Amino acid sequence: MSTLQKYSSETAPGVMTPPAVPPRLPALAYAVADAFRAPETTARLPPRVAELLRAQDRAAERLIIYVQLSLAAALAFLYILAPRPEDAPMTMLAPVPIALFVYTLFALVRLAMSRGGATPGWFVIPSIVADMCLLLGLIWSFHMQYGEPPAFSLKVPSILYLFVFIALRALRFDHRYVLAAGLTAACGWAVLTTFAVMDSPAGAVTHNFAAYITGNRILIGAEVDKIVAILLVTLVLTIGARRAQQTLLTAVREEAAGREIRRFLSQGVAEQISKAEELIEAGHAAEREAAIMMIDIRGFTPFSTTVAPTEVVRMLTSFHARIVPIVQANQGVVDKFLGDGVMVTFGAVAPSQTAAADALRALDSILEEARAWQNSLTELGLKTPLHVNAAVASGTVVFATLGDATRLEYTVIGEAVNLAAKLEKHNKAEKTLALFPLATLMQATAQGYVPFHHPVSRNAAAVAGVTDPIDLCGYPA
């Protein structure tokens, strides 16, 4: 049964539908088709991703210009110092120095333009054409320079620099420029071959390969081979540049997404995730000697019922903006923002020999900063008083990954966590700003901690939820 009969028999009489799945093309055909597809425009990308791509594009364009300047300098150096054949004239007005000078000047103009941003496409394409025309013009000048027939220029080894110029465009993550360079080179060599044939005396074109190799004769097949080689190299580099472009786009998207996601994670936790050598799974746990700090804002509930929600958020944001830098400066990690509270860990995410000392140093600085923050609220006309209370406890904790395969979270589990939470609430009973066990103070002192202010003692304090009385230290309200 033919394909037409097959589709006709499976549909209504006289109606033929196309196949649901197009016939599969060879992988190379897909790659070639993809190479000629226009790159994804930045207009369809999120602004932050588009800006990252533009930055990469500007850097790539400057890299190409620097390579071009280096290439021009290297060629000039070789032209001046390299031993020369006896029949090779050397003068600063020869075609090679002139071409190098114009090439360098053009590269410097492009470098100046790139300083103000990405070089526009309308300038890049003409610059590619100009580069190729300059090189092809230099190649064509050789037969005149040496007084030989035009066929002489077609054998000059400088044709190899056409491949260098094409490859240079692969440094920029836009395959269209590679394609433009390759097509310009191929068309240019075809034009050069045509000029050589037209400008040569009768009998210059030969079908004898030996005659072509040993004399100033033109073998059309050999020139076609060169054009085919240029096109093949262009195709390979275009496909490679296209794949690199897609990889860059994916990487930039992931980098932008990673940056945004890391803002929702504690700095230490983000580093743990990014540096993990194995897949992170639920149930991973590590036992650490750590210190836990709990911070809470007293009077927050009455305050939140008297002002607009946006004002509540602005107040909390201003508070967090003051204390988070203090936490980070003392090697702490914000574990959670608990509404008007904050849970901070020291030595839990990464092992530390000074966790207790770091926690109490951070506590002292946070209490000082909290006073300044409270004054700023008063100056804004806030009638409801707000006070910052805190507590610190140290001990053995477990830094663990909880959740399932679709949702994971790092958290800290242990008696020190529970005790810190209970001590923070116990501030109200003791009328203190902050509390911490005497054992934590002694441990911190052994680690080099020196209090900003002399803490008061609360011996054998009965803390709700704690079975035995505990010796505490704290700062009075």
BAMARVEX-46624 format. One line per field, with one value per residue (C-alpha): y negated, x negated, z negated. Coordinates in steps of 0.02 Angstrom, whole numbers. Example, Ala and Ser with C-alpha at 12.3 -4.5 7.8 and 13.67 -1.06 7.14 Angstrom:
# residues 2
c2 = c(225 53)
c1 = c(-615 -684)
c3 = c(-390 -357)
//
This chain:
# residues 477
c2 = c(0 -172 -313 -406 -253 -224 -398 -398 -235 -298 -458 -510 -475 -601 -676 -651 -709 -733 -612 -651 -636 -709 -591 -587 -673 -621 -699 -802 -877 -929 -1007 -1102 -1165 -1219 -1310 -1426 -1464 -1640 -1650 -1679 -1865 -1950 -2026 -1857 -1833 -1899 -2066 -1998 -1853 -1969 -2084 -1939 -1884 -2060 -2067 -1902 -1967 -2126 -2028 -1908 -2051 -2133 -1965 -1951 -2125 -2089 -1929 -2024 -2156 -2020 -1933 -2094 -2126 -1949 -1960 -2128 -2058 -1909 -2021 -2128 -1995 -1834 -1787 -1833 -1752 -1841 -1886 -1957 -2147 -2225 -2403 -2489 -2534 -2351 -2275 -2175 -2325 -2427 -2287 -2261 -2448 -2461 -2301 -2366 -2536 -2456 -2344 -2496 -2584 -2432 -2426 -2607 -2572 -2419 -2525 -2603 -2436 -2288 -2323 -2334 -2200 -2327 -2365 -2189 -2117 -2255 -2235 -2049 -2087 -2220 -2098 -1967 -2092 -2161 -1987 -1938 -2101 -2065 -1890 -1961 -2088 -1953 -1916 -2101 -2120 -1978 -2013 -1845 -1793 -1801 -1613 -1647 -1731 -1578 -1477 -1599 -1511 -1665 -1582 -1491 -1655 -1648 -1501 -1601 -1745 -1627 -1540 -1708 -1737 -1580 -1671 -1772 -1674 -1710 -1582 -1706 -1798 -1635 -1600 -1776 -1761 -1591 -1639 -1800 -1702 -1572 -1702 -1806 -1660 -1620 -1801 -1795 -1636 -1715 -1869 -1758 -1660 -1817 -1909 -1763 -1731 -1594 -1419 -1466 -1350 -1169 -999 -930 -923 -913 -1065 -1156 -1112 -1151 -1307 -1463 -1371 -1369 -1208 -1248 -1089 -1137 -1308 -1227 -1111 -1264 -1341 -1177 -1167 -1344 -1302 -1141 -1227 -1364 -1235 -1144 -1306 -1372 -1215 -1224 -1408 -1373 -1235 -1347 -1483 -1365 -1306 -1486 -1530 -1382 -1421 -1605 -1560 -1438 -1563 -1697 -1576 -1516 -1694 -1725 -1560 -1590 -1749 -1639 -1529 -1564 -1598 -1448 -1333 -1394 -1354 -1181 -1146 -1214 -1123 -956 -818 -699 -718 -792 -682 -685 -606 -672 -725 -786 -808 -973 -1074 -1234 -1384 -1437 -1613 -1657 -1837 -1904 -2073 -2107 -2206 -2151 -2079 -2240 -2339 -2231 -2257 -2447 -2480 -2427 -2261 -2353 -2452 -2291 -2218 -2378 -2376 -2195 -2226 -2373 -2264 -2120 -2239 -2290 -2121 -2005 -2090 -2071 -1887 -1859 -1961 -1840 -1680 -1653 -1586 -1641 -1478 -1549 -1710 -1668 -1815 -1938 -1816 -1755 -1592 -1599 -1459 -1465 -1314 -1210 -1228 -1220 -1158 -1297 -1299 -1468 -1446 -1501 -1652 -1703 -1690 -1799 -1928 -1937 -1950 -2100 -2190 -2149 -2220 -2381 -2392 -2352 -2508 -2616 -2531 -2560 -2744 -2758 -2689 -2817 -2957 -2897 -2924 -2742 -2743 -2557 -2518 -2376 -2286 -2156 -2002 -1864 -1705 -1596 -1415 -1301 -1114 -965 -982 -886 -981 -882 -878 -849 -827 -713 -698 -852 -971 -979 -1092 -1108 -1126 -1108 -986 -967 -1016 -1180 -1232 -1195 -1279 -1438 -1451 -1427 -1552 -1682 -1667 -1666 -1844 -1906 -1819 -1878 -2053 -2039 -2084 -1926 -1764 -1625 -1481 -1509 -1356 -1443 -1599 -1495 -1403 -1567 -1643 -1495 -1530 -1710 -1801 -1963 -2035 -2213 -2231 -2133 -2005 -1976 -1803 -1709 -1557 -1401 -1482 -1383 -1392 -1333 -1170 -1134 -995 -1051 -1227 -1307 -1441 -1585 -1749 -1895 -2079 -2174 -2264)
c1 = c(0 -70 -84 57 171 129 180 332 394 376 477 641 659 567 478 293 210 24 -73 -67 -256 -368 -493 -655 -804 -982 -1062 -1179 -1031 -952 -1117 -1133 -954 -981 -1141 -1045 -910 -914 -974 -848 -828 -854 -681 -605 -716 -693 -784 -914 -955 -960 -1082 -1196 -1196 -1235 -1381 -1447 -1426 -1523 -1664 -1671 -1680 -1822 -1912 -1901 -1972 -2116 -2155 -2153 -2271 -2386 -2381 -2425 -2568 -2635 -2628 -2715 -2850 -2876 -2876 -3015 -3125 -3096 -3226 -3158 -3180 -3298 -3157 -3044 -3054 -3045 -2981 -2857 -2752 -2737 -2561 -2591 -2636 -2495 -2369 -2428 -2416 -2238 -2187 -2256 -2175 -2007 -2023 -2062 -1906 -1802 -1885 -1839 -1659 -1650 -1697 -1526 -1435 -1413 -1465 -1304 -1270 -1259 -1442 -1504 -1448 -1533 -1689 -1692 -1676 -1811 -1930 -1905 -1920 -2079 -2157 -2097 -2163 -2330 -2333 -2289 -2430 -2564 -2567 -2589 -2721 -2825 -2784 -2700 -2536 -2373 -2380 -2528 -2414 -2302 -2449 -2500 -2492 -2409 -2244 -2264 -2228 -2051 -2021 -2095 -1977 -1828 -1880 -1899 -1713 -1676 -1740 -1580 -1426 -1330 -1341 -1279 -1445 -1540 -1424 -1448 -1637 -1639 -1520 -1617 -1780 -1706 -1627 -1786 -1894 -1772 -1784 -1974 -1978 -1864 -1976 -2129 -2050 -1990 -2155 -2265 -2329 -2254 -2301 -2322 -2180 -2236 -2167 -2340 -2376 -2565 -2562 -2460 -2580 -2742 -2691 -2583 -2430 -2252 -2165 -1980 -1951 -2087 -2007 -1837 -1916 -1977 -1803 -1726 -1854 -1810 -1625 -1650 -1754 -1622 -1484 -1575 -1617 -1440 -1365 -1492 -1455 -1269 -1288 -1399 -1268 -1133 -1246 -1284 -1100 -1061 -1207 -1159 -979 -1034 -1159 -1026 -903 -1039 -1076 -893 -872 -1028 -947 -813 -944 -1068 -1242 -1316 -1176 -1195 -1381 -1347 -1228 -1342 -1496 -1411 -1503 -1355 -1169 -1091 -952 -832 -902 -1079 -1137 -1297 -1327 -1408 -1453 -1358 -1271 -1092 -1023 -838 -784 -608 -522 -411 -253 -247 -70 13 -91 -41 144 132 35 49 -31 -153 -214 -237 -343 -445 -477 -534 -643 -729 -763 -833 -942 -1026 -1054 -1095 -1263 -1308 -1266 -1370 -1516 -1522 -1517 -1334 -1201 -1020 -924 -748 -650 -506 -391 -448 -581 -747 -839 -1028 -1156 -1342 -1449 -1303 -1317 -1508 -1609 -1681 -1794 -1725 -1537 -1488 -1604 -1543 -1362 -1385 -1487 -1347 -1220 -1308 -1316 -1135 -1072 -1169 -1100 -924 -927 -969 -831 -704 -750 -726 -549 -511 -572 -450 -306 -278 -169 -175 -340 -443 -584 -707 -735 -860 -932 -1084 -1116 -1259 -1280 -1277 -1157 -1120 -1129 -1007 -918 -731 -594 -573 -637 -539 -564 -715 -762 -915 -876 -957 -892 -949 -926 -1019 -887 -745 -832 -868 -685 -629 -755 -697 -521 -589 -655 -481 -484 -659 -629 -787 -837 -938 -976 -1105 -1160 -1310 -1388 -1377 -1460 -1602 -1625 -1628 -1752 -1867 -1854 -1911 -1747 -1748 -1573 -1530 -1436 -1443 -1300 -1195 -1170 -1008 -1055 -946 -814 -657 -625 -459 -482 -652 -649 -792 -835 -973 -1102 -1077 -1161 -1081 -1064 -926 -793)
c3 = c(0 45 -80 8 4 -179 -234 -121 -198 -376 -352 -276 -89 14 -138 -170 -333 -356 -465 -651 -665 -530 -451 -548 -468 -497 -650 -540 -446 -610 -664 -499 -509 -689 -640 -525 -653 -725 -905 -1043 -1062 -1229 -1212 -1256 -1408 -1585 -1603 -1724 -1605 -1454 -1543 -1587 -1405 -1347 -1469 -1401 -1223 -1261 -1341 -1192 -1067 -1162 -1169 -979 -958 -1078 -984 -820 -888 -955 -786 -696 -817 -796 -607 -608 -721 -605 -452 -525 -606 -508 -374 -204 -33 85 203 66 60 -113 -125 -239 -86 -35 -37 -197 -310 -235 -264 -442 -477 -409 -500 -665 -641 -606 -760 -869 -804 -851 -1022 -1053 -1003 -1115 -1267 -1261 -1252 -1137 -958 -855 -727 -587 -618 -654 -485 -382 -488 -448 -263 -277 -365 -230 -87 -162 -172 1 71 -9 67 238 226 217 403 440 305 378 560 588 672 571 542 428 298 288 219 83 -88 -162 -119 -285 -375 -305 -422 -566 -532 -525 -687 -774 -756 -854 -1009 -1010 -1059 -900 -761 -631 -634 -602 -458 -388 -398 -313 -173 -143 -133 -15 99 93 147 287 346 331 436 566 579 596 738 827 805 857 1034 1141 1085 901 850 847 804 766 580 603 715 584 445 538 635 636 699 632 587 563 464 339 310 289 160 65 68 10 -132 -185 -184 -282 -414 -422 -443 -583 -675 -650 -726 -868 -898 -896 -1025 -1130 -1117 -1179 -1320 -1368 -1368 -1479 -1594 -1608 -1645 -1780 -1849 -1859 -1938 -2058 -2111 -2148 -2239 -2344 -2407 -2486 -2569 -2706 -2639 -2725 -2667 -2487 -2494 -2564 -2421 -2284 -2350 -2381 -2287 -2296 -2273 -2430 -2494 -2640 -2797 -2783 -2957 -3038 -3225 -3274 -3427 -3394 -3470 -3433 -3446 -3450 -3421 -3445 -3439 -3591 -3556 -3376 -3381 -3443 -3320 -3172 -3209 -3208 -3048 -2866 -2817 -2703 -2853 -2952 -2812 -2799 -2986 -2984 -2831 -2916 -3068 -2967 -2866 -3029 -3111 -2965 -2927 -3112 -3107 -2951 -3020 -3167 -3061 -3097 -2979 -2978 -2986 -2978 -2980 -3095 -3063 -3196 -3254 -3186 -3218 -3196 -3207 -3241 -3199 -3137 -2949 -2955 -3105 -3215 -3368 -3425 -3402 -3578 -3575 -3402 -3459 -3613 -3517 -3390 -3531 -3607 -3438 -3396 -3561 -3529 -3352 -3415 -3526 -3376 -3276 -3414 -3419 -3232 -3251 -3386 -3274 -3141 -3262 -3313 -3469 -3508 -3594 -3521 -3609 -3548 -3656 -3622 -3694 -3659 -3702 -3652 -3642 -3526 -3381 -3222 -3059 -2951 -2784 -2803 -2674 -2525 -2347 -2289 -2436 -2549 -2692 -2802 -2986 -3157 -3286 -3465 -3646 -3619 -3492 -3612 -3758 -3659 -3611 -3791 -3858 -3734 -3802 -3980 -3956 -3998 -4168 -4210 -4137 -4033 -3855 -3830 -3921 -3901 -4013 -4127 -4043 -3874 -3945 -4019 -3855 -3757 -3880 -3854 -3667 -3689 -3715 -3817 -3858 -3806 -3970 -4131 -4127 -4282 -4356 -4378 -4481 -4484 -4373 -4338 -4151 -4081 -3989 -4068 -4198 -4310 -4370 -4266 -4304 -4185 -4139 -4052 -4018 -4112 -4011)
//
